[in-house]
Amino acid sequence: MRETGPAGASGTGRENGGAGGKHGPFGTKENFAGGLEVQLNLGMDSALLPGDDADVSGFCRALGVPGLADVHTHFLPPRMLRRVWEYFDASGPLIGVSWPIRYKWSDAERVAHLRAMGVRMFSALAYAHRPDMAADLNAWTMAFARATPGCLPSATFYPEPGVGGYVREALADGARVFKLHLQVGGFRPDDPLLDEVWGLLAEARVPVVVHAGHAPVGTEHTGPGPFGAVLARHPGLTAIIAHMGAPDYEAFLRLAADYERVALDTTMIFTDFFDKLAPFPAAARPQVRDLGLAGKILLGSDFPNIPYPYARQVAGLARLDLGDAWLRAVCWDNPVALFGEPPAD
């Protein structure tokens, strides 16, 4: 691997050449119900697939996008971040496998590395696992985003008295994405205390990234059923299913097909590491193609909490061979259609 430490220079990409097809922030069922014809990925030379992080900005230029828009990255208060990394180092009960974090760097070093790779948009996702912590997390992540160009103002919530109040405050303060982790949080997504919040987010059309799948270790509140119940009650909710709902990929793909404002992110999927935990079924790739071209698949990585180079996420998507238009949609067009154009470098 050529990249051994944090990068210090920012990379830039050329102007977006366009996907050549019609897709928006979210399509309707008609966009993909009958399937879409796509050109196979013949224009992306395999030699240009990013072998390590130093190659990612060149990959963007070859693809014809201004950079990457990654909806699933993490920046946390220092004390919480140390505890998260300690939990991963110990392969805690909710991890289940060896998971050595690759990017244990300072906030400034990690931001510089994202920019050097050409990541123009990213998030500061945090999540509460007990009462009386979400509001403080929101204060930190929102302040981080204000001080960090390209970072989406990010917030979280937990089923507790007063949750509606601090979610309203976060929305008023400019929160553009929320994060919920049902596995770590250990609560029902349809908890009555959250019903007001789901309504607020649906009305505001502010996306919530939800770790709703069983992977890497399931709990009674994960899987398509619990969050599916929330969508049935709030069908207008803008939701992004983290990790494509692994390992129940096909069930979560159906939710994205059935609900106009439900999408999935690619976080860790199609990497050799995650393929060992929850391999993606080949039979579902056509639906991934169609949903991606309909605006419903978004780039996610889990940076920095990954045990391999960032480049492997991008290369894994390219190796699906779903076409350059699909790659442009997933890596740039779809997130930008949902969140807006990031600031210029």
N, C-alpha and C positions, 0 to 999 in steps of 0.2 A: 504494500500500500504506500502510495507516495505521500498522502497527507497524514502527518504525524502530530499536528498541533493546531491550535486555533489560527485561522487565517486573519490577515490584517488588511487586505485590500478588497474593495468592492468590485464585483463583476457587473457588467451591463450586457443587455441583450439588444437585438435589433427590433425594429417595430414589428408588431404582430402581422403576420401575413394572412391571418384569417383562417377559419376552419373550413370554409367553402360550403358550409351547410347551415341550415337554420336550426338554431337551438337557443334557448333562453335560460333564465335562472331556474325555471322548472317547466317541463313540458306537461302536456296533458296525456291521458292514456292513449289518445289517438296517435300521439307522436311515435309510439313504439309498439303498439298492439299488433300491427301487421309486420313488424320487422323493418329494418332500414338497410339499404344497400350501402356498403362502405368500401372504399379502396383499401386493399391490404397495405401493410406498412412497407412498401417497396422503396419509398424515398429515403428511409432512415438506414444508412449504411451501418452494419453491425459494428464496424470499427469506431463509430461515433457514439456508441452506447457508453454511458459513463462507467468506467471501471473503478474510479474513486472520486472523492469529492472535488478534486481539482478539475475534473472533466465536466462537471454539471453545467457550468455556464456555457461551455461550448456546445453541449447538447441542446440547450435552449436556443442558441443561435441557429443551429442546424435545423431545429424544428420550426423556427420562425416565430417564436413568442418572445415578448419582452423580458421574460423571466418566469419564475414559478410563483404560484399563489397557494400556500400550504395552510389549510384551515385547522390543522391539528398539531400544534406545537405547545410546549409548556414552559412557562416562566413562573416561578413561585417565590414567596418570601424565603429568605435564606434558611431560616430554621426549619421550615417545612420541607424545603428542597433537600436539606441534609437528611431528614428522616425518611423521605421517599427513597433516596439513593441507598440508605442503610437497609431499607426493607428489600429493595431489589438485590443488593449484595448478599443478603441472607437467604434469598429465594424463599420469601415468606409464604404463608399458606395460600394467599390469593395469587401467587406467581406460579409456583409449582415446578419451575425449571430454572436452571442456571441462566442468569440474565445480567451479565456484566455491562454496566452503563459505559458507553464509549465516550460521551462528551461531558465529562465532569470538569467543566470550565466555569469561569465567572460569567455573569450575565453579559458583560460587555464583549467578552471573547466569543460567546455563542452568537450574539447578534451579528458581530463582524463576520463570523463564519457563514451564517445564513446569507448575508449580503454578498460575500465573495462568491458563493455558489449561484447567485442570481435569484435568490428567494426574495421577491419584492413585497409579498404580503404574507403575514404569519399571525399567530394568535398567542395569547398568554393564558392558556386554559388552566384553571384551578378548580378543585372540587372539594366540597365539605363532606366530612365523614362523621360529624357529630354536631349537636346543636351549638349555637353561639360562636361559630367561627366564620360563617359565610360572609357576613357583612365586613369583617376585617379583611378577609381575603379579597373582597371586591375593591376595597379602598386601595390595597396594594396593587392589584393587577390593573386597575383603571389608571392609577398614577404611573405605572410602568408604561402603559400604552401612550399616555400623553407625552412622555419623555422619549418615546422610541418610534420614530417615523416608520410606517409600514406595519406596525403592530395593531391588530384589531382590538379595540376596547372590549375586554372580556370580563365576565362575571359568572357567579354560580349561586346556588340556593340549596336549602335543606328543609325538609318538612318539620317546621317548628312554628310556634306562635310568632306572629310578626313578619313572617316570610314575605307576605304580599307587600308590606311597607318597604322593605329594603330592596325588593326587586323593582318596585316603582322608582325608588331613588336611583338605582343603577340605570334604569332606562332613561330617566330624566338627565342623568349625568353623561349619557351618550353611549351606553353599552350596546355593542353591535353583535355580540355572540355570547351565549351562555353555555356552561358545561355542567353535565350531570353524570355521575359515575355510580350506577346502580349496584355494581359488584362491590366496590369499596365502601360506598355509603350504606349499604345494607338496609335499604328501605324500599317500600312499594312505590312505584312511580304514580300509581293512582291513589295514593294517600289523600284523604279528604283535605288535609292541610295544603296540598299543592293545587287543588282544583282552581283556585283563584289565579295562581301563577300561570298555569297553562292557558287560561283564558286571556290573561294580560299579554303573554308572549304571542299568542295567536292573533290577537287584535293588532299588536305592534308590528307583526311580521318580522320579528327578530329571531334569528335561528338559534336553536339549542342543539349542541353536540351531545349526544347521549350514548354512553357506553351501556348498551342494553343487552349485548350478547353474552353467552356463557364463557367465552374464552378470556383469559387462559384457564380459569377455574370458575365453574358455574355456582350460582347461589339460587335460593328460592325466588329471588326477585329479578333474575335475568332470563333471557330468552324472548322470543317474539310475542308470547302471550301477554305478559305484564305491560310492556309499552304499547302493544297493540290495543289494549284496553283504553289507554290514554288517547290514542289517535281516534278510536271509535267515538269517544266523547268530545274530542276537539279536532275534528277533521281538517280544520284550516291551519293547524299548527305547522310552523316551519321547523322541521327537524332534520338533523344530519346524524345518521346512525354510524357510530364509530366502528372502525375495524370491519366494515361491511356486515356487521352482525355476527361475526364468526362465533361458533362454527355453523350456525343455522343460516347460512348464506341465502339459500333459496327462499326461505320464509321471509327474510327481511327484504330481499329483492322484490317479492310480491307486495310487501307493504309499500315500497317505493313506487311500484306500478299502480297500486290502488289509490294512493293518496297524492294529490297534486303537488303538495309542498313538502314531501318527504324525499330526502336524498341519502346517499351513503358516502362515507369517506374511505379512502384506500389504505388507511393507516396500517402499516406492517404487512398487508396482504400482498401476495405474489413475491415475497422474499423467501430465500431458502430457510431462514430461521423459523418463520411462521408457518411455512408449508409443513414442517415437522409437527407442529402443534395442531393445526387445523387446515389441511390441504383444501384448496378451492376446487369444487367439482367442475370438470371440463365441460359438462353438459350445460352449465349455467353461463358460460362465456358469451354466448350470443345475447343473452339478456343484459349482461354487463356492457356489451357494445352498444346496444340500443338505448339503454338508460343513460349511458355516458353522452351519447349524441343528443339525447333529449334534455341535457343539463342536470342530470341527477346523480352523477358520480363526480366527486371532488377529490383533489389531491389532499392526502393527509399522511403524516410521517411518524408522529410521536417523538420527534426531536425535542430534547436531547436524550430521552430515556430509551435509547435503542442500543442493542448489543452488536451493531455492525455499522459500516459507513452509510451515511445518508444516501449516497449514490445508488445503493442497492435497491432502495425503494423506487427510484426513477427508472433504473434499468429493468426492474421486474415488470413495471407497467409497459415499457417499450417491448419487452420480449413477448407480451401477449399477442403481438402482431395484429392489433385491431385497427390499425390505420393511423396515419399522421393526423387526420382530422380528429380522431378520437383522442389522441394524446394531447393535441392542442386544447381540446375542450376540457379535458380532465385537469390538465396541469395549469391552465390559465383562464380560458374563456368562461367556464362554469363558475368558478369562485368569484371572478370579477363581475359576472352578471348578477350574482347574488349580493356581493358586498360593495361593489363599485371599484373603480380604478384606484390602485394605490398611489401614493405620492411619487412624483418623479425622483429619481436618484439625485 
